[in-house]
Amino acid sequence: MPDRLALVTGATGFVASHLVPALATQGWEVRACGRRPRPASMPARADYRSVDLVDDPDLGELVEGVTHVFHLAGASSSRSSEAEMHRDNVRATERLFGALLAAGTVERALAMSSTSVYGEEVQLPSPVPEDVEPRPSRGYGKAKWEAEQAVWSAGAAGLPVTVVRPVSVHGPGAVKLLASVILDVAIERFIGLDRLAVHRVPVEQRLVHIDDLVRACLHLIDHPDAVGRPFNVVSGVYPTSHEVAEILAARLGMTVALDDDPDCGPDYDQRKQTRSAMLDRGMAGHILLSGERFRFLRKGNRNNRLSLDALESTGFRIGHADPRQAILADVEWYLQQRWILAPAGQRDAVRPPAE
Ligand SMILES: NC(=O)c1ccc[n+]([C@@H]2O[C@H](COP(=O)([O-])OP(=O)(O)OC[C@H]3O[C@@H](n4cnc5c(N)ncnc54)[C@H](OP(=O)(O)O)[C@@H]3O)[C@@H](O)[C@H]2O)c1
């Protein structure tokens, strides 16, 4: 049996698609699980299992011999109903952490929650420290908070647990949130628009790059001061919706036009039809088309700013603190992978003409 065997749940998901290769590169033995079949991108030496953490009658085999846990499985509002969010966050975490306690081999367990536990409606101290009483206001935040309680209960029963609370994560492979905004801009460019309509009232954004989240997980899993504590994970830089729109518009050859109408821009049917036309032209359909245009940019939050003091007190430093550079790098990646299409005139610069 290996000295250190890491179990990664949620292994078919976005965050794990970066974490599992990073663990493998660092020489960890990895057991990974999701519900779907093994992802093609999973490192060959990772032991992959298809397991539903709620339905599987016995999680004993999954956790056997595990020394470290990265619990990433969960469901968010982009794709799941309230009932699914409860099932796949709360029930799944209760069952997994019960099995981890019973296994008796686990040295450290890290669970991925979310800063949505703080809620949007009740004003908390700003920047929000981890030790406030969270006031989750939406289904996802409530489910993540309840899931955290299962983790803290296991901690009280003797399991060395750590919780990370990331904001919206972006980077290569992301399919929702900022990715959906990037798709929206690409759709409008594809239609032929050269003005990108954005609501006049700016909304402050918060993001963290996937590389920073993965580094934070690898840093905290071994850190002696991380046991029994939650950690916010955020870039610490807060661009406005206007700034994000400017970055995207400039890259795709458009100009931002501020608009009094919060619902400005093409409607859902037009966006959907244009996306279909883009798929016909060879675009991959991975990025989620949000029902509401620019859904991610429009979500204001009175508790937007988060304290990084806890994470920094462990010696961790954020690497991607320039949103312009990080967002532009995302766009280049989506263009290269054809998850969005380049504007006419730029296509040859992105893909060889033979393709
Ligand atoms: N992405 C973000 O911006 C963000 C921000 C804050 C917090 N988080 C949290 O970070 C974690 C990872 O996020 P992500 O973006 O990687 O999520 P994701 O891409 O949506 O992937 C979710 C993963 O959870 C698995 N899963 C869900 N329910 C399950 C169940 N009942 N049993 C077993 N596996 C189950 C899914 O398996 P299948 O797909 O195979 O069914 C998938 O592998 C989640 O807990 C999320 O709440 C994410």
Ligand as a Chemical Component Dictionary entry (heavy atoms), coordinates in Angstrom:
data_LIG
# 
_chem_comp.id                   LIG 
_chem_comp.type                 NON-POLYMER 
_chem_comp.pdbx_formal_charge   0 
_chem_comp.three_letter_code    LIG 
# 
loop_
_chem_comp_atom.comp_id 
_chem_comp_atom.atom_id 
_chem_comp_atom.alt_atom_id 
_chem_comp_atom.type_symbol 
_chem_comp_atom.charge 
_chem_comp_atom.model_Cartn_x 
_chem_comp_atom.model_Cartn_y 
_chem_comp_atom.model_Cartn_z 
_chem_comp_atom.pdbx_ordinal 
LIG N1  N1  N 0  -16.058 26.134 -10.482 1  
LIG C1  C1  C 0  -16.215 27.150 -9.650  2  
LIG O1  O1  O 0  -16.201 28.324 -10.049 3  
LIG C2  C2  C 0  -16.404 26.893 -8.186  4  
LIG C3  C3  C 0  -16.431 27.997 -7.301  5  
LIG C4  C4  C 0  -16.583 27.767 -5.941  6  
LIG C5  C5  C 0  -16.712 26.468 -5.461  7  
LIG N2  N2  N 1  -16.707 25.416 -6.346  8  
LIG C6  C6  C 0  -16.848 24.057 -5.816  9  
LIG O2  O2  O 0  -15.705 23.337 -6.220  10 
LIG C7  C7  C 0  -16.048 21.974 -6.469  11 
LIG C8  C8  C 0  -15.555 21.567 -7.857  12 
LIG O3  O3  O 0  -16.150 22.453 -8.792  13 
LIG P1  P1  P 0  -16.123 22.125 -10.363 14 
LIG O4  O4  O 0  -16.319 23.424 -11.064 15 
LIG O5  O5  O -1 -14.989 21.258 -10.685 16 
LIG O6  O6  O 0  -17.474 21.289 -10.490 17 
LIG P2  P2  P 0  -18.051 20.533 -11.776 18 
LIG O7  O7  O 0  -17.181 20.737 -12.960 19 
LIG O8  O8  O 0  -19.485 20.889 -11.864 20 
LIG O9  O9  O 0  -17.904 18.998 -11.349 21 
LIG C9  C9  C 0  -18.658 18.468 -10.301 22 
LIG C10 C10 C 0  -18.161 17.076 -10.020 23 
LIG O10 O10 O 0  -18.901 16.532 -8.929  24 
LIG C11 C11 C 0  -19.317 15.223 -9.299  25 
LIG N3  N3  N 0  -20.527 14.869 -8.555  26 
LIG C12 C12 C 0  -21.627 15.605 -8.360  27 
LIG N4  N4  N 0  -22.515 14.929 -7.623  28 
LIG C13 C13 C 0  -21.957 13.737 -7.344  29 
LIG C14 C14 C 0  -22.377 12.591 -6.629  30 
LIG N5  N5  N 0  -23.600 12.532 -6.048  31 
LIG N6  N6  N 0  -21.549 11.526 -6.539  32 
LIG C15 C15 C 0  -20.329 11.565 -7.136  33 
LIG N7  N7  N 0  -19.876 12.611 -7.817  34 
LIG C16 C16 C 0  -20.686 13.686 -7.935  35 
LIG C17 C17 C 0  -19.534 15.311 -10.802 36 
LIG O11 O11 O 0  -19.573 14.006 -11.343 37 
LIG P3  P3  P 0  -20.237 13.706 -12.802 38 
LIG O12 O12 O 0  -20.099 14.973 -13.598 39 
LIG O13 O13 O 0  -19.373 12.603 -13.325 40 
LIG O14 O14 O 0  -21.645 13.364 -12.578 41 
LIG C18 C18 C 0  -18.313 16.116 -11.197 42 
LIG O15 O15 O 0  -17.184 15.272 -11.246 43 
LIG C19 C19 C 0  -17.551 21.870 -6.296  44 
LIG O16 O16 O 0  -17.816 21.375 -4.996  45 
LIG C20 C20 C 0  -18.031 23.305 -6.401  46 
LIG O17 O17 O 0  -19.204 23.511 -5.634  47 
LIG C21 C21 C 0  -16.540 25.601 -7.688  48 
# 
loop_
_chem_comp_bond.comp_id 
_chem_comp_bond.atom_id_1 
_chem_comp_bond.atom_id_2 
_chem_comp_bond.value_order 
_chem_comp_bond.pdbx_ordinal 
LIG N1  C1  SING 1  
LIG C1  O1  DOUB 2  
LIG C1  C2  SING 3  
LIG C2  C3  SING 4  
LIG C2  C21 DOUB 5  
LIG C3  C4  DOUB 6  
LIG C4  C5  SING 7  
LIG C5  N2  DOUB 8  
LIG N2  C6  SING 9  
LIG N2  C21 SING 10 
LIG C6  O2  SING 11 
LIG C6  C20 SING 12 
LIG O2  C7  SING 13 
LIG C7  C8  SING 14 
LIG C7  C19 SING 15 
LIG C8  O3  SING 16 
LIG O3  P1  SING 17 
LIG P1  O4  DOUB 18 
LIG P1  O5  SING 19 
LIG P1  O6  SING 20 
LIG O6  P2  SING 21 
LIG P2  O7  DOUB 22 
LIG P2  O8  SING 23 
LIG P2  O9  SING 24 
LIG O9  C9  SING 25 
LIG C9  C10 SING 26 
LIG C10 O10 SING 27 
LIG C10 C18 SING 28 
LIG O10 C11 SING 29 
LIG C11 N3  SING 30 
LIG C11 C17 SING 31 
LIG N3  C12 SING 32 
LIG N3  C16 SING 33 
LIG C12 N4  DOUB 34 
LIG N4  C13 SING 35 
LIG C13 C14 SING 36 
LIG C13 C16 DOUB 37 
LIG C14 N5  SING 38 
LIG C14 N6  DOUB 39 
LIG N6  C15 SING 40 
LIG C15 N7  DOUB 41 
LIG N7  C16 SING 42 
LIG C17 O11 SING 43 
LIG C17 C18 SING 44 
LIG O11 P3  SING 45 
LIG P3  O12 DOUB 46 
LIG P3  O13 SING 47 
LIG P3  O14 SING 48 
LIG C18 O15 SING 49 
LIG C19 O16 SING 50 
LIG C19 C20 SING 51 
LIG C20 O17 SING 52 
# 
